[in-house]
Amino acid sequence: MTITYGLWAEEFRPAFQEAADAFHAANPDITVELQLTPFNDYFTKLTTEISSNTAPDLFWLQNIHINLYAKNGALADLTSYREASDVDLSGIPDSLMEPYIIDGKQYAMPWQALPFGLYYNKALFAAAGVADPTNDWTWDDVA
């Protein structure tokens, strides 16, 4: 049996190939095939693959896409697997887990958290008459 795993970052290939090889060593009847797609093409390709029933068995997604894929039936409910697992998830903050839970169902798991920063040119803001951001700005305020 071959499991396909879709991802977009070439720089992660060695680490994920090592994990795939280790999984295969522990499960000789299962092979994991990595399918890398450049980020700029990834979600267009994935959406097309989902529509044509050729999507990878496992794939990376950003939490902003979870609702679309879950509501379209592209994701399996993983709740029972999470509940039956002996993997300790207590170290994962609720804020990282919540985006992947819809209507009480777990559709994906976070594997990393990335910080975001916002830089702006104070002189350009001032010249345009735009007030400096305050600590209570939301992403909607930025937009």
C-alpha positions as CSV (number, residue, x, y, z in Angstrom):
1,M,0.0,0.0,0.0
2,T,1.2,3.5,-0.8
3,I,0.1,6.6,1.1
4,T,0.6,9.9,-0.7
5,Y,1.6,13.0,1.3
6,G,1.2,16.5,-0.2
7,L,3.4,19.3,0.9
8,W,4.8,22.6,-0.4
9,A,8.2,23.2,1.1
10,E,11.2,21.6,-0.7
11,E,13.4,22.5,2.3
12,F,11.4,20.1,4.4
13,R,11.8,17.2,2.0
14,P,14.8,15.6,3.8
15,A,13.1,15.6,7.2
16,F,9.8,14.3,5.9
17,Q,11.6,11.7,3.7
18,E,13.4,10.5,6.8
19,A,10.1,10.3,8.7
20,A,8.5,8.5,5.8
21,D,11.4,6.0,5.6
22,A,11.1,5.4,9.4
23,F,7.4,4.8,9.1
24,H,8.0,2.3,6.3
25,A,10.7,0.5,8.3
26,A,8.1,0.1,11.1
27,N,5.3,-0.7,8.7
28,P,7.0,-2.6,5.8
29,D,3.7,-3.1,3.9
30,I,3.1,0.7,3.7
31,T,5.1,3.2,1.7
32,V,4.8,7.0,2.0
33,E,5.3,8.9,-1.2
34,L,6.0,12.6,-0.8
35,Q,4.3,14.9,-3.4
36,L,5.9,18.3,-3.4
37,T,4.3,21.3,-5.1
38,P,5.6,24.9,-5.1
39,F,3.6,27.0,-2.6
40,N,2.4,29.4,-5.3
41,D,0.7,26.5,-7.1
42,Y,-0.1,24.3,-4.1
43,F,-3.7,25.3,-3.2
44,T,-4.8,25.6,-6.8
45,K,-3.5,22.1,-7.5
46,L,-4.9,20.7,-4.3
47,T,-8.4,22.1,-5.0
48,T,-8.3,20.6,-8.5
49,E,-7.1,17.2,-7.1
50,I,-9.9,17.3,-4.5
51,S,-12.5,18.0,-7.2
52,S,-11.2,15.2,-9.4
53,N,-10.8,12.7,-6.5
54,T,-7.0,12.5,-6.9
55,A,-5.8,14.5,-3.8
56,P,-3.0,13.1,-1.7
57,D,-4.1,10.9,1.2
58,L,-2.5,13.3,3.6
59,F,-1.7,16.9,2.9
60,W,-0.6,20.2,4.4
61,L,-3.1,22.9,4.7
62,Q,-3.3,26.3,6.4
63,N,-5.9,26.9,9.0
64,I,-7.6,29.5,6.8
65,H,-8.6,26.7,4.4
66,I,-9.9,24.3,6.9
67,N,-13.6,25.4,6.7
68,L,-13.6,25.1,2.9
69,Y,-12.1,21.6,2.8
70,A,-14.1,20.3,5.7
71,K,-17.4,21.6,4.4
72,N,-16.7,20.2,1.0
73,G,-16.1,16.7,2.5
74,A,-12.4,16.7,1.6
75,L,-11.3,16.1,5.2
76,A,-12.1,13.1,7.4
77,D,-13.3,13.6,11.0
78,L,-10.3,12.7,13.1
79,T,-12.0,13.1,16.5
80,S,-12.2,9.4,17.3
81,Y,-8.6,8.8,16.4
82,R,-7.5,11.7,18.6
83,E,-9.6,10.5,21.5
84,A,-8.3,6.9,21.1
85,S,-4.6,7.9,20.7
86,D,-2.1,7.7,23.5
87,V,-0.2,10.7,22.1
88,D,0.0,13.4,24.7
89,L,-1.4,16.6,23.2
90,S,-1.5,18.6,26.4
91,G,1.5,20.6,25.2
92,I,-0.4,22.0,22.3
93,P,-2.2,25.2,23.3
94,D,-5.9,25.4,22.6
95,S,-5.3,28.4,20.4
96,L,-3.4,26.2,18.0
97,M,-5.8,23.3,18.1
98,E,-9.1,25.3,17.8
99,P,-8.8,26.3,14.1
100,Y,-8.8,22.7,13.1
101,I,-12.0,21.9,15.1
102,I,-15.3,22.7,13.4
103,D,-18.7,21.9,15.1
104,G,-16.8,19.8,17.7
105,K,-15.0,17.7,15.0
106,Q,-11.3,17.5,14.7
107,Y,-10.3,17.7,11.0
108,A,-6.6,18.4,11.2
109,M,-3.7,18.7,13.6
110,P,-1.3,21.6,13.9
111,W,2.4,20.6,13.5
112,Q,4.0,24.0,13.8
113,A,3.2,27.6,14.8
114,L,4.7,30.5,12.9
115,P,5.0,34.0,14.3
116,F,3.9,36.9,12.2
117,G,5.3,40.4,12.3
118,L,4.1,43.6,10.8
119,Y,6.6,46.3,9.8
120,Y,5.6,49.7,8.5
121,N,7.3,52.9,7.3
122,K,6.5,55.5,9.9
123,A,7.6,58.3,7.5
124,L,5.2,57.1,4.8
125,F,2.4,56.7,7.2
126,A,3.0,60.3,8.5
127,A,3.2,61.7,5.0
128,A,-0.1,60.0,4.1
129,G,-1.8,61.2,7.2
130,V,-2.3,57.7,8.5
131,A,-2.1,57.2,12.3
132,D,0.5,54.9,13.7
133,P,-0.9,51.4,14.6
134,T,-1.8,50.8,18.2
135,N,-1.4,47.6,20.2
136,D,-5.2,46.9,19.9
137,W,-5.2,46.8,16.1
138,T,-6.6,43.6,14.6
139,W,-5.8,42.2,11.1
140,D,-9.1,43.8,10.0
141,D,-7.7,47.2,11.0
142,V,-4.6,46.5,9.0
143,A,-6.6,45.6,5.9
